[in-house]
């Protein structure tokens, strides 16, 4: 179990060392506060913290540890929640009104703290604030709570109050959502773990979760993650996005509605609208005219173009290339409607500007969380992109070429322009383990945590889709990062 080094003794298994260290911290109450204050930011102490909250049988001590981590290391806070000591048996016999008041107050307090600490810049995008038209920072949250003590299920409905405070209101009745399926002898009720919607209703069956009644913080975190999923899925950052992303949105919408009928001098004409076809002034004039006759969506487009009209963004670099009028070669595969130079340039810019826009979003909207997001934490990154171009002559669908990507860490985002090469596919793919070892050395050199490898290989066919915009790149990466953070 123990071996001797030059100047000390050491454990053969690190897990034993971490276990005994956690035990030492628990039994030395005076040292616990110092340990929290001095060690919670160091990754090498993470497992000790996780063991610590799994060992302590003092509910108040566990509460203090989790409260401290919530404010000072959000990623570690989430990890510790899943490994905490389970006090459910202790609380099962105390399901009285005093307990439920404490339980729901913990949910409300944790939910509000997470928003204020880590999502303050986008508070209006979270429930219940996103449901009101005239949002104000003075608004607070009311948690309308219900409890069915027989089934051990709870419900929460989030609403607005104008006192900038947190309120909890509790009713003790069985009014939870029920789900039925048709059966031969009638309707059959189906049990469920949880029920969530986009209008601020959340219900949980604590028995089905197997987590016990002391699940308040985990429920608050689950509600936060549900919010994030909705925000990213619906791309609610639109008005906060950098020009790169907003131009992608504008172009995609213009192509979707084109051809569009527009009145010119009392004559109706069909127009194909595009940032590539019309000047900014022409588009603004057209959209202003259309918005008066159609709806507010075109007014929103006008607003986005107006706030970006002085942008120095090179639109040719960020917008998906136009299709050729005639295919290259005899076959009509989608890739034959794009020339090689356009394919290569698009792929290069997709990864280069995608990373730039991602980091701009993280710095602007998520700066208190950026250190916990995998892609941000590992980067900046320079991609090595190897492209096998399509076979224009072949009649085989698999001849659409391929894309092989590896990544290396660089010092600044300005050094991240991808290196692109064209191959015939004969070169073997670098072993993943060998590549990962290189990345680990680079992470040590740059003093970063390696939480993203950026290595992949796929058919080139996926590129020929206008939905693969820089905007999509950013939202996809944020979805992956938040899933890692909340589901670790």
Secondary structure, DSSP 8 states (H G I E B T S, - for coil): -EEE-SSSEEESSHHHHHHHHHHHHHH-HHHHHHHHHHHTT-GGGHHHHHHHHHH---HHHHHHHHHHHHHH-HHHHHHHHTTS---HHHHHTT-SHHHHHHHHHHHHHHHHHHHHHH-GGGGGGSTTGGG-SS--TT-EEEEEEEEETTTTEEEEEEEEETTSSEEEEEE-S-----EEEEETTEEEEE--SEEE-TTSEEEEEHHHHTS-S--HHHHHHHHHHHHHHHHHHTTTTGGGS-HHHHHHHHHHHHHHH-SEEEEETTEEEEE---TTTS-HHHHHHHHHHHHHHS-HHHHHHHHHHHHTTT----HHHHS-----SS-SSS---GGGGS-HHHHHHHHHHHHHHHHHHHHHHHHHH-TTTGGGSHHHHH--EEEEEEEE---SS---GGGS-EEEEEEEE-SSGGG---EEEEE-S-S----HHHHHHHHHHHHHHHT--------EEEEGGGGS-TT--HHHHHHHHHHHHHHHHH--
